C-alpha cells in the first residue's frame, strides 16, 4: 500500500528482526528506486499521444437553374430532393493531423483541390499534403467549371456555374475547419464487411464475341460479365466513448447513378447517411468514399424490375446501411502509430489521335443539342478527342496519395473513374490490414480502364483520356507508397 509519505508495509506474523532486515534493504534500495523513477519518466512522455477525431458536414447545394452533370444531354436543376454536402473527417495523432473530405459531386478538379487545400492550410494549419478530397460521383449534382469539353457544352462556362465552382474551395475548407474545431480524444475501429448483391459489372461478353456495355435487362445475348465486382464494405468508425459517435467512414465501389431527374440529390449515399445517423445519432457524420467503380453499377440484368428513381436509391442505401450495421459488429481497434501522408505525381500518356479525328470531332460537337443529334458513342468519342487535342501532346500529371495511421489502416486516392480490377489489385498487394480506396480524388481525368479493356472496346475505353497501361501505372504507384508507409510505420511501432 502507499501513503502520502511513501510505501507502507502491512506486517502479518513477521518478527521484528525480519522487519528490521527488510527495512535496511528498503533503505539501501531507495536510491535505486528514485533513479528508476526518474529514468522511466522520459519513456512515459515518449508514448504516443491519444488519437483525436472530429467531423463536420457543410451544405454545398447549388442554386436552382444551374446545369446538372452526369449525362450526355442538358439538364437544368429545378429543385432539391436532398442537399449536397462537403463532409470532412479530421484525425490527429501526436502533433500530426490529416483531413479526409468527400463531396456529393460528379467529380473533383485539380484547380478546385489545390485552392481548397490552400484555404484549409490557412484556416487550420493542416498541411495541404495531408488533405485528401474525393467526390462520390453523384449524377444529380451540378456541372463544374474547368472539367471537360462536354461540360463546357453543357453550361460550365455560364456565370452561375463559374461562381458556384469558385465558391467551392471555401466551403470545403469550412467543413474541415469545423471538423478540426470539434476534435476530441477518440478511438478508431475498423472492419471489412461484404455486400455481394448490390453491385454489378456493367460490361458483358456477348454472344457475338463483342463486349457490351449496359446491354439491357434480360438480354438473352449476354454470356457473362466481363469483369468482377468489389464486394468489400470498408468501415472505419471513430467515437469518443461508447455513447459519443464522431464519424463512420464507408468505402464501397458502385456508381451513384440511380436517381436521375432534375432535382439535386446525393443519390444512395443520402439514405446510407440518414439511416446510420438514425442508429448512431444525428451528431455522427457519415463520410462515404466511392471505391474503384469505373465499370461497376447497380443494374442487375437478370432482374426485370425498373432500377431508377428515388425509391431505388433508397433501396440501395438501405441495403448498404444494413451491411454497415452488420459490419459494426466486426469492428476491431486500429493499432495506433504514426500518422503519415505521402503523394506522388504520375505522368500518364495520352491516347492516340489519328489524322482527321479532330475535324470529325468538331463536326460532331456542333451537332450536340440540335435536331441532328449525334449518337451516344459519337458524342463520347468526339468530346474525348477534343479534350485530348487541347493538351497539345502534354501528358496528364495526376496525384496518387496514401495516408496511413499506424501499421493497420491506410487510405489511397486515385484520380479518376478507376476500373475495379485495378482497385482489387491494390488491395491484394497492400500490406495494410485495412485499405480504403477513394476514386475521383485530388482531381480527375475521367475513365481509367485496365489494360485489357482497351482491346475490348465500348464506352469507357472510348471515353478514356489516357493511354492503355495508365491504370496499371497508378496501381503500381499506390502499392509502392503503401509499402513505403507500412515499412516506416512498422519501424516506428517496433521502436
Secondary structure, DSSP 8 states (H G I E B T S, - for coil): -EETTEE----SS--HHHHHHHHHHHHHHHHHHHHHHHHHHHHHHTS----EEEEEEEE----TTSBB-SSSS--B--EESS--EEEEEEEEETTEEEEEEEESSS---HHHHHHHHHHHHHHH---GGGEEEEE---SSSB--TTS-HHHIIIIITSHHHHHHHHHHHHHHHHHHHHHHHT-EE-EEEEEEEE--SS-EE-EEEETTS-EEES--TT-TTEEEESS----EEEEEEEESSTT-EEEEEEEE--------SSEE--THHHHHHHHHHHHH-TT-EEEEEE-S-TTEES--TT--S---SHHHHHHHHHHHHHHHHHHHTT-EE-----EEEEEEEEEE------TTHHHHHHHHHTTTTSTT---HHHHHHHHHHHHHHHTTT--EEEEEEEEEETTTEEEEE-SSEE-HHHHHHHHHH--SSEEEEESSBSS--SEE--HHHHHH-SHHHHH-SS-TTHHHHHHHHHHHHHHHHHHHHHHHHH-
